[in-house]
Amino acid sequence: MSTRMAILMMLSLVGGYAVHVLAQPRADLRPAMMPIASSSSNGISFAWFYDQGTRSVVVCRAGSALTEAPDCKSHATLP
Protein backbone atom coordinates (compact mmCIF):
# COMPACT_ATOMS: atom_id res chain seq x y z
CA MET A 1 0.00 0.00 0.00
CA SER A 2 2.84 2.44 0.73
CA THR A 3 4.44 1.76 -2.68
CA ARG A 4 1.17 2.58 -4.40
CA MET A 5 0.87 5.78 -2.33
CA ALA A 6 4.45 6.78 -3.18
CA ILE A 7 3.81 6.24 -6.91
CA LEU A 8 0.61 8.33 -6.77
CA MET A 9 2.46 11.05 -4.86
CA MET A 10 5.25 11.11 -7.48
CA LEU A 11 2.74 11.23 -10.36
CA SER A 12 0.88 14.12 -8.76
CA LEU A 13 4.15 16.03 -8.21
CA VAL A 14 5.22 15.48 -11.82
CA GLY A 15 1.76 16.51 -13.05
CA GLY A 16 1.81 19.64 -10.90
CA TYR A 17 5.24 20.56 -12.18
CA ALA A 18 4.09 20.05 -15.79
CA VAL A 19 1.14 22.39 -15.24
CA HIS A 20 3.48 24.96 -13.66
CA VAL A 21 5.92 24.80 -16.60
CA LEU A 22 3.16 25.13 -19.22
CA ALA A 23 1.59 28.09 -17.38
CA GLN A 24 4.76 30.22 -17.58
CA PRO A 25 4.60 33.22 -19.93
CA ARG A 26 6.72 33.00 -23.05
CA ALA A 27 8.81 35.98 -24.10
CA ASP A 28 8.35 37.24 -27.66
CA LEU A 29 11.87 37.91 -28.87
CA ARG A 30 11.02 39.59 -32.17
CA PRO A 31 12.46 43.08 -32.51
CA ALA A 32 9.98 45.86 -31.92
CA MET A 33 10.98 47.72 -35.09
CA MET A 34 12.65 46.27 -38.15
CA PRO A 35 14.70 48.59 -40.36
CA ILE A 36 13.36 48.79 -43.91
CA ALA A 37 15.49 51.36 -45.73
CA SER A 38 17.50 54.53 -45.32
CA SER A 39 18.53 57.48 -47.46
CA SER A 40 20.64 60.60 -47.12
CA SER A 41 20.86 63.86 -49.03
CA ASN A 42 22.41 67.27 -48.27
CA GLY A 43 23.25 66.33 -44.66
CA ILE A 44 19.77 65.09 -43.78
CA SER A 45 19.21 61.36 -43.26
CA PHE A 46 15.96 59.40 -43.26
CA ALA A 47 15.36 55.86 -42.02
CA TRP A 48 12.18 53.80 -42.33
CA PHE A 49 11.20 51.17 -39.75
CA TYR A 50 8.35 48.65 -39.62
CA ASP A 51 6.67 48.01 -36.25
CA GLN A 52 5.13 44.51 -36.27
CA GLY A 53 3.12 45.09 -33.11
CA THR A 54 1.12 48.02 -34.46
CA ARG A 55 1.54 47.24 -38.18
CA SER A 56 2.87 50.73 -38.84
CA VAL A 57 5.79 52.29 -40.70
CA VAL A 58 7.82 54.91 -38.84
CA VAL A 59 10.05 57.48 -40.54
CA CYS A 60 12.96 58.97 -38.59
CA ARG A 61 14.80 62.12 -39.69
CA ALA A 62 18.28 63.11 -38.50
CA GLY A 63 20.11 66.30 -39.38
CA SER A 64 23.84 66.87 -39.74
CA ALA A 65 24.20 68.91 -36.53
CA LEU A 66 25.41 66.90 -33.52
CA THR A 67 23.03 68.73 -31.17
CA GLU A 68 19.98 67.92 -33.29
CA ALA A 69 18.08 64.88 -31.98
CA PRO A 70 16.52 62.37 -34.40
CA ASP A 71 12.83 63.00 -35.08
CA CYS A 72 10.73 59.79 -35.29
CA LYS A 73 7.21 61.17 -34.98
CA SER A 74 5.98 60.50 -38.52
CA HIS A 75 4.23 57.15 -39.00
CA ALA A 76 1.58 55.49 -41.11
CA THR A 77 -0.56 52.51 -40.12
CA LEU A 78 -0.89 49.75 -42.68
CA PRO A 79 -4.28 48.15 -43.38
N, C-alpha and C positions, 0 to 999 in steps of 0.2 A: 504494500500500500504506500509506503514512503517513496519508493522508486517512481511509482505512477504520479505521486504528488510533486516530486522533484521535476519530472519531465513536463508536467503541466505548468509548473512555475517557470521553467526555462522557456517554454513556448510562449507564455504570456509576456515575459520580458523581451523576447526577440520581436514579438508582434508589436509591443509598445514602442520599442526602439524604431521599428520600421515605420510606424505611423509618425513618430517624431521627425525622422529623416525626411519623409515625403512632405511634411507640413512646412519645412523651412523655405523661406523666400529665395528665389533664384535671382541673381544679379544679371541685368541686361548689360552686356559689355560693348554694345555697339556705340560708336562715337556719336555724340549729340549732333554735331554738324560735320558734314563731309565736304571737303573742298571740291568745287566743280571746275572753276577756271579763274584766271587772273589776267590783268592787262595793265599796261603803264604807258603814259604819254605826258610829256612836258612836266615831269616831276610829280604827277598825281597818279596814284596806283588804285586799282579797283580789284576786289576779289569777290567771287560768288561762292556761296555755301548753301548746301541743301540740308535742312533740318528734317530728319525722318519722323520725329515725334509729332510735329505740327504740320508736316507736309508743306513746308514753305521754303522759299528761296530768299536768302539774305544777301544784300550787297553791302560790302564794307569799302569805305573810301579812306585813303591815307595820303596826306600831303607830304611834300619834301622837307618841311620844317621839322626839326627834332622835337619842338615843344607842342606840335599839333598832334592831338590824340586821334586814333582811327575812329571813324564815324560808321557805325553798323546799324543804323536805325531804319534803313529802307528794306522792306521785304514784301513779298507777294505770296499769297497762299495758293497752292495748286488745287485744282478740283479733284 
